[in-house]
Amino acid sequence: MSRDTLLLVTTSYPQRNDGSEAAGAFVADLAQQLATHVPVRVVAPGMQAGVIEIGGNLTVRRFASPGRPLSLLSPSRPSDWPAIVGTLRSLRAETINADADNRVAHTLALWTLPSGWAAAALQRTHGVPYSVWALGSDIWSLGKLPIINSMLRRVIRGASHCYADGLQLAQDAARIGGAPFEFLPSTRRLQGRRTRSLGSEPPYHLLFLGRWHPNKGVDLLLDALALLDDATWSRIAQVRVAGGGPLDALVRERVAGLLAAGRPLRLDGFLDGSQASAAIAEADWLLIPSRIESIPVVFSDAMKLGCPVITMPVGDLRELVATEPPCGLVVSSVSAPAFASAIMQAVEGSPRSLEQGIRRAARMFDLNQVANRILSAARPQPH
């Protein structure tokens, strides 16, 4: 039997379809797109190991990750070690089990660690080559830990192809890993389209959509909103804050305080794919207050749905947004006062002035092109 199957190993993949896995939604869309060309198998987290979900040309195999996701576990906390070790053992075992019939031609690891580590184990046991796709958390967070850094380099150097979902990230990953990285943007299939034009005059609708995590800067956003004066608020119809995560208590407390002050806020939990698309399509400005970022999937969503952004000057967003013609506003510094100043500037103008730049940026992201680049490098043989 020929090796005709592409294996995706990922720590981000939907389990409940409730929007709680933002990166996972992208991986699911990518897997479905790839499955239109070749058989695809996915090894992804679940409550119980070995659970298999089959849908046409796409098979999902779960490894056991019953507690907090690996992204919320830290090797620096000894109390997290049992959960980390157990999850990694299950990840490795299910990755190897995914090739029990010797049909996997290539493995794509999303992301470098720990998925690339599991893909390297499959290469050692079954001879299956692998590629890695790096996120900022791989390089900018895990890369700072000495022992993990060494493992990161080994995984990268064993890969046949290395991708990064950011421009600066590709350079940093190449420096740390000692191998070249190609920029490959992450993007997902949209489930909606813009049904209302961007506002030409205030009041405007503003949206934050993402994890309530320090890296995503939701606390900075809420601090910035508290700094806005009455004149600025008169130009805002609503600020919608949607998501969830470890800063849940802080977000709810700050939002309650703003509501008590009479500010027009709306608080939502996680949004699924169609709800997220609809929310962006109804917004006049998308807010990206991240402290650390590469190119968030929500940015490409916003571009494809015709929504300009207000973003911190982090990662590639500074270049992608400010390139002429611009597709949004770049904040002067990573701080709540600077973000508040950018919001003031945004609501005094018209987002429609940025439509040409939005169309420019939207052309950068195409799911089919991303899938074709992966298949060209992996070269599984179709039936």
HUMOFEN-V491054 format. One record per pair of residues at least 4 apart in sequence whose C-alpha atoms are under 8 Angstrom apart, sorted by the first residue. I is the first residue (numbers start at 0). J is the second residue. D is the distance in whole Angstrom. If there is no record, write none. Layout:
{{I,J,D} {I,J,D}}
//
This chain:
{{0,101,8} {0,102,7} {1,102,6} {1,380,8} {2,101,7} {2,102,4} {2,103,5} {2,104,5} {2,379,7} {2,380,7} {3,37,7} {3,38,7} {3,102,6} {3,103,6} {3,104,6} {3,379,5} {3,380,5} {3,381,6} {3,382,7} {4,37,6} {4,38,5} {4,39,6} {4,40,7} {4,102,6} {4,103,5} {4,104,5} {4,105,7} {4,379,6} {4,380,8} {4,381,8} {5,37,7} {5,38,6} {5,39,5} {5,40,6} {5,103,6} {5,104,6} {5,105,5} {5,106,6} {5,107,8} {5,377,8} {5,379,6} {6,39,6} {6,40,5} {6,41,6} {6,42,8} {6,97,8} {6,103,6} {6,104,8} {6,105,6} {6,106,5} {6,107,6} {7,30,8} {7,39,7} {7,40,6} {7,41,5} {7,42,6} {7,106,6} {7,107,5} {7,108,6} {7,109,7} {8,41,6} {8,42,5} {8,43,6} {8,94,7} {8,106,7} {8,107,6} {8,108,5} {8,109,6} {8,110,8} {8,114,6} {8,115,8} {8,117,8} {8,118,7} {9,41,7} {9,42,6} {9,43,5} {9,44,8} {9,108,6} {9,109,5} {9,110,6} {9,114,6} {10,43,6} {10,44,6} {10,68,8} {10,69,7} {10,109,7} {10,110,7} {10,113,8} {10,114,7} {11,20,7} {11,22,6} {11,23,4} {11,26,7} {11,43,7} {11,44,7} {11,109,8} {12,20,6} {12,22,7} {12,23,4} {12,24,6} {12,26,6} {12,27,6} {12,43,6} {12,44,7} {13,18,8} {13,19,8} {13,20,6} {13,23,5} {13,24,6} {13,27,7} {14,44,8} {14,45,7} {15,19,8} {16,271,6} {17,269,6} {17,270,6} {17,271,5} {18,24,8} {18,269,5} {18,270,5} {18,271,4} {18,272,6} {19,242,8} {19,243,7} {19,269,6} {19,270,7} {19,271,8} {20,24,6} {21,25,7} {21,209,8} {21,296,8} {22,26,7} {22,296,7} {23,27,6} {24,28,6} {24,187,7} {24,272,7} {25,29,6} {25,185,7} {25,186,6} {25,187,5} {25,188,7} {25,296,8} {26,30,6} {26,187,8} {27,31,6} {28,32,6} {28,187,6} {28,188,6} {29,33,6} {29,187,7} {29,366,7} {29,370,7} {30,34,6} {30,39,7} {30,41,8} {30,57,7} {31,35,7} {31,57,7} {32,36,8} {32,366,8} {32,367,7} {32,370,7} {33,37,6} {33,38,8} {33,39,7} {33,370,6} {33,371,8} {33,374,8} {34,38,5} {34,39,5} {34,56,6} {34,57,6} {35,56,7} {36,381,7} {37,56,7} {37,379,7} {37,380,8} {37,381,5} {37,382,8} {38,56,5} {38,57,6} {38,381,8} {39,56,6} {39,57,5} {39,58,6} {40,57,6} {40,58,5} {40,59,6} {40,60,7} {40,97,7} {41,57,8} {41,58,6} {41,59,5} {41,60,6} {42,59,6} {42,60,5} {42,61,6} {42,62,7} {42,90,8} {42,93,7} {42,94,6} {42,97,7} {43,59,7} {43,60,6} {43,61,5} {43,62,6} {44,61,5} {44,62,5} {44,63,6} {44,64,5} {44,90,8} {45,50,8} {45,61,5} {45,62,6} {45,63,5} {45,64,5} {45,65,7} {46,61,8} {46,62,8} {46,63,5} {46,64,6} {46,65,4} {46,66,8} {47,61,7} {47,62,6} {47,63,5} {47,64,7} {47,65,7} {48,60,8} {48,61,5} {48,62,4} {48,63,4} {48,89,7} {48,93,7} {49,60,6} {49,61,5} {49,62,6} {49,63,8} {49,93,7} {50,60,6} {50,61,5} {50,62,8} {51,58,7} {51,59,6} {51,60,5} {51,61,6} {52,58,6} {52,59,5} {52,60,6} {53,57,6} {53,58,4} {53,59,6} {54,58,6} {60,93,7} {60,97,7} {61,93,7} {62,86,7} {62,89,5} {62,90,5} {62,93,6} {63,85,8} {63,86,6} {63,89,6} {63,90,7} {64,68,7} {64,69,8} {64,86,5} {66,82,8} {67,71,6} {67,72,7} {68,72,7} {69,73,8} {69,83,7} {69,86,8} {72,76,8} {72,79,6} {72,83,7} {73,79,6} {73,80,8} {74,79,7} {74,80,6} {74,83,8} {76,80,7} {79,83,6} {80,84,6} {81,85,6} {82,86,6} {83,87,6} {84,88,6} {85,89,6} {86,90,6} {87,91,6} {87,113,8} {88,92,6} {89,93,6} {90,94,6} {90,114,8} {90,117,7} {91,95,6} {91,117,5} {91,118,8} {91,120,7} {91,121,8} {92,96,6} {93,97,6} {94,98,7} {94,117,6} {94,118,7} {94,121,7} {95,99,7} {95,120,8} {95,121,5} {95,124,8} {97,103,8} {98,102,6} {98,103,6} {98,125,8} {101,125,8} {103,127,7} {104,127,6} {104,128,7} {104,377,8} {104,378,8} {104,379,5} {104,380,8} {105,127,6} {105,128,5} {105,129,6} {105,130,8} {105,377,6} {105,378,8} {105,379,7} {106,118,6} {106,127,7} {106,128,6} {106,129,4} {106,130,6} {106,377,8} {107,118,8} {107,129,6} {107,130,5} {107,131,6} {107,132,7} {108,114,5} {108,115,5} {108,118,6} {108,129,7} {108,130,6} {108,131,5} {108,132,6} {109,114,6} {109,115,7} {109,131,6} {109,132,5} {109,133,7} {110,114,5} {110,115,6} {110,131,6} {110,132,5} {110,133,5} {110,134,6} {110,137,7} {111,115,5} {111,116,7} {111,131,5} {111,132,6} {111,133,5} {111,134,8} {111,137,6} {111,151,7} {111,154,7} {111,155,7} {112,116,6} {112,137,6} {112,151,7} {113,117,7} {114,118,6} {115,119,6} {115,129,8} {115,130,8} {115,131,6} {115,154,6} {115,155,8} {116,120,6} {116,150,8} {116,154,6} {117,121,6} {118,122,6} {118,129,6} {119,123,6} {119,128,8} {119,129,7} {119,154,7} {119,157,7} {119,158,8} {120,124,6} {121,125,6} {121,126,7} {121,127,6} {122,126,4} {122,127,4} {122,128,6} {122,129,7} {123,127,8} {128,158,7} {128,159,7} {129,157,8} {129,158,5} {129,159,6} {129,160,7} {130,158,5} {130,159,6} {130,160,5} {130,161,6} {130,162,8} {130,377,8} {131,155,7} {131,158,7} {131,160,7} {131,161,5} {131,162,6} {132,161,6} {132,162,4} {132,163,5} {132,164,7} {133,137,6} {133,138,7} {133,161,8} {133,162,6} {133,163,5} {133,164,7} {133,172,8} {134,138,7} {134,163,6} {134,164,6} {134,165,8} {134,168,8} {134,293,8} {135,139,5} {135,140,7} {135,168,6} {135,292,7} {135,293,6} {136,140,5} {136,141,6} {137,141,5} {137,142,6} {138,142,5} {138,143,8} {138,168,8} {138,171,7} {138,172,6} {138,175,8} {139,143,7} {140,144,8} {141,147,6} {141,148,7} {142,147,7} {142,148,5} {142,151,7} {142,175,8} {143,147,8} {143,148,7} {144,148,6} {145,149,7} {146,150,7} {147,151,6} {148,152,6} {149,153,6} {150,154,6} {151,155,6} {151,176,7} {152,156,6} {152,175,7} {152,176,4} {152,177,7} {153,157,6} {153,176,8} {154,158,7} {155,161,7} {155,176,6} {155,177,8} {155,178,7} {156,176,7} {156,177,7} {156,178,6} {160,180,8} {160,376,7} {161,178,8} {161,179,7} {161,180,5} {161,181,6} {162,169,7} {162,180,5} {162,181,5} {162,182,6} {162,183,6} {163,168,6} {163,169,5} {163,172,8} {163,180,6} {163,181,6} {163,182,5} {163,183,6} {163,184,7} {164,168,7} {164,169,7} {164,182,6} {164,183,5} {164,184,5} {164,185,6} {164,293,7} {164,294,7} {165,169,6} {165,182,6} {165,183,7} {165,184,7} {165,293,5} {165,294,6} {165,314,8} {165,315,6} {166,170,7} {166,182,6} {166,293,8} {166,315,6} {167,171,6} {167,293,8} {167,314,7} {167,315,6} {168,172,6} {168,293,7} {168,314,8} {169,173,6} {169,179,8} {169,180,5} {169,181,6} {169,182,6} {170,174,6} {170,180,7} {171,175,6} {172,176,6} {172,177,8} {172,178,8} {172,180,7} {173,177,5} {173,178,5} {173,179,5} {173,180,6} {174,178,7} {183,369,7} {184,294,8} {184,364,7} {184,369,7} {185,294,8} {185,295,8} {185,296,6} {185,364,8} {185,369,8} {186,296,6} {186,299,6} {186,300,7} {186,364,6} {186,365,7} {186,366,6} {187,296,7} {187,300,7} {187,366,6} {188,366,7} {189,272,7} {189,273,8} {189,276,7} {189,300,7} {190,272,6} {190,273,5} {190,276,6} {191,273,6} {191,276,6} {191,277,6} {191,280,8} {192,276,7} {192,277,7} {192,280,6} {192,304,6} {193,277,8} {193,280,4} {193,281,7} {193,304,6} {193,305,7} {194,280,7} {194,281,7} {195,280,7} {195,281,7} {197,282,8} {197,283,5} {197,305,8} {197,306,7} {197,350,6} {197,351,6} {198,203,7} {198,283,6} {198,349,7} {198,350,7} {198,351,7} {199,349,5} {199,350,7} {199,351,6} {200,348,7} {200,349,6} {201,234,5} {201,235,7} {201,236,8} {201,346,7} {201,347,8} {201,349,8} {202,233,7} {202,234,4} {202,235,5} {202,236,5} {202,346,8} {203,234,6} {203,235,5} {203,236,5} {203,237,7} {203,282,8} {203,283,6} {203,284,8} {203,346,7} {204,235,6} {204,236,5} {204,237,5} {204,238,6} {204,239,8} {204,281,8} {204,282,5} {204,283,5} {204,284,7} {205,235,8} {205,236,8} {205,237,6} {205,238,5} {205,239,6} {205,282,6} {205,283,6} {205,284,5} {205,285,6} {205,286,7} {206,238,6} {206,239,5} {206,240,6} {206,241,8} {206,278,8} {206,279,7} {206,282,6} {206,284,6} {206,285,5} {206,286,6} {207,238,8} {207,239,6} {207,240,5} {207,241,6} {207,285,6} {207,286,5} {207,287,7} {208,240,6} {208,241,5} {208,242,6} {208,275,8} {208,285,8} {208,286,8} {208,297,8} {209,215,7} {209,241,7} {209,242,5} {209,243,7} {209,269,8} {209,297,8} {210,215,7} {210,217,8} {210,242,5} {210,243,5} {210,244,6} {211,215,7} {211,216,8} {211,217,6} {211,242,6} {211,243,5} {211,244,5} {211,245,6} {211,246,5} {211,247,6} {211,250,7} {212,216,7} {212,217,7} {212,244,6} {212,245,6} {212,246,6} {213,217,7} {213,218,7} {213,246,7} {213,289,8} {213,290,7} {214,289,6} {214,290,5} {214,291,5} {214,292,8} {215,287,8} {215,288,6} {215,289,4} {215,290,6} {215,291,7} {215,292,8} {216,220,6} {216,287,8} {216,288,5} {216,289,4} {216,290,6} {217,221,6} {217,250,8} {217,288,7} {217,289,7} {218,222,6} {218,249,8} {218,250,7} {219,223,6} {219,288,7} {219,334,7} {219,335,5} {219,338,8} {220,224,6} {220,288,6} {220,335,6} {220,338,7} {220,339,8} {221,225,6} {221,250,8} {221,253,7} {221,254,7} {222,226,7} {222,335,6} {223,227,7} {223,335,5} {223,336,6} {223,337,8} {223,338,6} {223,339,5} {224,339,6} {225,257,7} {226,336,7} {226,339,6} {227,231,6} {227,232,7} {227,339,6} {227,343,8} {228,232,6} {229,233,6} {230,234,7} {231,235,7} {231,343,6} {231,346,7} {232,236,8} {232,262,7} {234,346,6} {234,347,7} {235,263,8} {235,346,7} {236,263,7} {237,263,5} {237,264,6} {237,265,7} {238,263,6} {238,264,5} {238,265,6} {239,264,6} {239,265,5} {239,266,6} {239,267,7} {240,264,7} {240,265,6} {240,266,5} {240,267,6} {241,266,6} {241,267,4} {241,268,5} {241,269,6} {241,270,7} {242,267,7} {242,268,5} {242,269,4} {242,270,7} {243,247,6} {243,268,6} {243,269,6} {246,250,6} {247,251,6} {248,252,6} {249,253,6} {250,254,6} {251,255,6} {252,256,6} {253,257,6} {254,258,6} {254,264,7} {254,266,7} {255,259,6} {256,260,6} {257,261,7} {257,262,5} {257,264,7} {258,262,5} {258,263,7} {258,264,6} {270,274,5} {270,275,5} {271,275,6} {272,276,6} {273,277,6} {274,278,6} {275,279,6} {276,280,6} {276,300,7} {276,304,8} {277,281,6} {278,282,6} {279,285,7} {279,300,8} {279,301,6} {279,304,7} {279,306,7} {280,301,8} {280,304,6} {280,305,7} {280,306,7} {282,306,7} {283,306,6} {283,307,7} {283,350,7} {284,306,6} {284,307,5} {284,308,5} {284,309,7} {284,350,7} {285,301,7} {285,306,7} {285,307,6} {285,308,5} {285,309,6} {286,308,6} {286,309,5} {286,310,6} {287,308,7} {287,309,6} {287,310,5} {287,311,6} {288,309,8} {288,310,6} {288,311,5} {288,333,8} {288,338,7} {289,310,8} {289,311,6} {289,313,7} {290,311,7} {290,313,7} {290,333,7} {291,313,6} {291,314,7} {292,313,6} {292,314,5} {292,315,8} {292,316,8} {293,313,7} {293,314,5} {293,315,6} {293,316,7} {294,298,7} {294,314,7} {294,315,6} {294,316,6} {295,299,7} {296,300,6} {297,301,6} {298,302,6} {298,308,8} {299,303,6} {299,360,8} {299,361,7} {299,364,7} {300,304,6} {301,305,6} {301,306,5} {301,307,7} {301,308,8} {302,306,6} {302,307,7} {302,326,8} {302,357,5} {302,358,7} {302,360,6} {302,361,5} {303,357,8} {303,358,8} {303,361,5} {305,354,7} {305,357,6} {305,358,7} {306,357,7} {307,326,5} {307,327,5} {307,350,7} {307,353,7} {307,354,8} {307,357,7} {308,320,8} {308,326,7} {308,327,5} {308,328,6} {309,327,6} {309,328,5} {309,329,6} {309,330,7} {309,341,7} {309,342,7} {309,345,8} {310,316,7} {310,317,8} {310,327,8} {310,328,6} {310,329,5} {310,330,6} {310,338,8} {311,316,8} {311,317,8} {311,329,6} {311,330,5} {311,331,7} {311,332,7} {311,333,6} {311,338,7} {312,316,6} {312,317,5} {312,329,6} {312,330,6} {312,331,7} {312,332,6} {312,333,7} {313,317,6} {313,333,8} {315,319,6} {316,320,6} {316,329,8} {317,321,6} {317,329,6} {318,322,6} {319,360,7} {320,325,5} {320,326,5} {320,327,6} {320,328,7} {320,329,7} {320,360,8} {321,325,5} {321,326,7} {321,327,7} {321,328,7} {321,329,7} {322,326,8} {323,356,7} {324,353,7} {324,355,7} {324,356,5} {324,359,8} {325,353,6} {325,355,8} {325,356,5} {325,357,7} {326,353,5} {326,354,7} {326,355,8} {326,356,4} {326,357,5} {326,360,7} {327,353,7} {327,356,8} {327,357,8} {328,341,7} {328,345,7} {329,341,8} {330,337,6} {330,338,6} {330,340,8} {330,341,6} {331,337,6} {331,338,8} {332,337,6} {332,338,8} {333,337,7} {333,338,7} {334,338,6} {335,339,6} {336,340,6} {337,341,6} {338,342,6} {339,343,6} {340,344,6} {341,345,6} {342,346,6} {343,347,6} {344,348,7} {345,349,7} {345,350,7} {350,354,7} {353,357,6} {354,358,6} {355,359,6} {356,360,6} {357,361,6} {358,362,7} {359,363,8} {360,364,8} {365,369,6} {366,370,6} {367,371,6} {368,372,6} {369,373,7} {370,374,6} {371,375,6} {372,376,6} {373,377,6} {374,378,6} {374,379,7}}
//
